[in-house]
Amino acid sequence: MCYIGGSALQKCNGCKNQFRWKELLFSIWKSYSPIECSHCGKRHTISSVSKFIVSFLILVPAVVFGLLIAPEQGLSKPVTFFLIVLMAFVISIFLPLFVKYEYKKGS
């Protein structure tokens, strides 16, 4: 079983096979593409709540930094853009700890 930071990554809702960090991360990066269990073949899609969490955890820090912190620090627009992209990338690395996928019959 794979524990990251004391939390277990999600398992298949059918056979309880552990999803890999890479599978979850790439699914998020690929616009929430479904994950197919490597053991039983069931397709899991990201839950609506998880989509909201991902959006919130990426957008809120980016907006706060871009509109409040960067101008106050006198950062140029290209530097601000680069730092926002870097921040979103770093945050996305931890998202597999928070997202939940669900299996729905017929999917």
Contacts in CASP RR format, 6 or more apart in sequence:
PFRMAT RR
TARGET T0000
AUTHOR 0000-0000-0000
METHOD contacts of the structure
MODEL  1
MCYIGGSALQKCNGCKNQFRWKELLFSIWKSYSPIECSHCGKRHTISSVS
KFIVSFLILVPAVVFGLLIAPEQGLSKPVTFFLIVLMAFVISIFLPLFVK
YEYKKGS
1 8 0 8 1.000
1 18 0 8 1.000
2 8 0 8 1.000
2 9 0 8 1.000
2 18 0 8 1.000
2 20 0 8 1.000
2 21 0 8 1.000
4 21 0 8 1.000
4 96 0 8 1.000
4 97 0 8 1.000
5 97 0 8 1.000
7 97 0 8 1.000
8 18 0 8 1.000
9 18 0 8 1.000
9 19 0 8 1.000
9 20 0 8 1.000
9 21 0 8 1.000
9 24 0 8 1.000
9 96 0 8 1.000
9 97 0 8 1.000
10 19 0 8 1.000
10 24 0 8 1.000
10 96 0 8 1.000
10 99 0 8 1.000
10 100 0 8 1.000
10 101 0 8 1.000
11 17 0 8 1.000
11 18 0 8 1.000
11 19 0 8 1.000
12 18 0 8 1.000
12 19 0 8 1.000
12 37 0 8 1.000
12 39 0 8 1.000
12 40 0 8 1.000
12 42 0 8 1.000
12 44 0 8 1.000
12 103 0 8 1.000
13 42 0 8 1.000
13 44 0 8 1.000
13 101 0 8 1.000
13 102 0 8 1.000
13 103 0 8 1.000
14 37 0 8 1.000
14 40 0 8 1.000
14 42 0 8 1.000
14 103 0 8 1.000
15 37 0 8 1.000
15 39 0 8 1.000
15 40 0 8 1.000
15 42 0 8 1.000
17 37 0 8 1.000
17 38 0 8 1.000
17 39 0 8 1.000
17 40 0 8 1.000
19 35 0 8 1.000
19 37 0 8 1.000
19 44 0 8 1.000
19 101 0 8 1.000
21 96 0 8 1.000
23 35 0 8 1.000
24 35 0 8 1.000
24 95 0 8 1.000
24 96 0 8 1.000
24 99 0 8 1.000
24 101 0 8 1.000
25 92 0 8 1.000
25 93 0 8 1.000
25 95 0 8 1.000
25 96 0 8 1.000
26 33 0 8 1.000
27 33 0 8 1.000
27 34 0 8 1.000
27 35 0 8 1.000
27 46 0 8 1.000
27 101 0 8 1.000
28 46 0 8 1.000
28 54 0 8 1.000
28 92 0 8 1.000
28 95 0 8 1.000
28 96 0 8 1.000
28 99 0 8 1.000
29 92 0 8 1.000
32 45 0 8 1.000
32 46 0 8 1.000
32 51 0 8 1.000
34 43 0 8 1.000
34 44 0 8 1.000
34 45 0 8 1.000
34 101 0 8 1.000
34 107 0 8 1.000
35 43 0 8 1.000
35 44 0 8 1.000
35 101 0 8 1.000
36 42 0 8 1.000
36 43 0 8 1.000
36 44 0 8 1.000
37 43 0 8 1.000
37 44 0 8 1.000
42 103 0 8 1.000
43 103 0 8 1.000
43 107 0 8 1.000
44 101 0 8 1.000
44 102 0 8 1.000
44 103 0 8 1.000
45 101 0 8 1.000
45 102 0 8 1.000
45 104 0 8 1.000
45 107 0 8 1.000
46 54 0 8 1.000
46 99 0 8 1.000
46 100 0 8 1.000
46 101 0 8 1.000
46 102 0 8 1.000
47 99 0 8 1.000
47 100 0 8 1.000
47 101 0 8 1.000
47 102 0 8 1.000
49 100 0 8 1.000
50 98 0 8 1.000
50 99 0 8 1.000
50 100 0 8 1.000
50 101 0 8 1.000
53 98 0 8 1.000
53 99 0 8 1.000
54 95 0 8 1.000
54 98 0 8 1.000
54 99 0 8 1.000
57 91 0 8 1.000
57 95 0 8 1.000
57 98 0 8 1.000
58 88 0 8 1.000
58 91 0 8 1.000
58 92 0 8 1.000
61 87 0 8 1.000
61 91 0 8 1.000
62 84 0 8 1.000
62 87 0 8 1.000
62 88 0 8 1.000
65 80 0 8 1.000
65 83 0 8 1.000
65 84 0 8 1.000
65 87 0 8 1.000
66 80 0 8 1.000
66 84 0 8 1.000
70 79 0 8 1.000
70 80 0 8 1.000
70 83 0 8 1.000
75 83 0 8 1.000
END
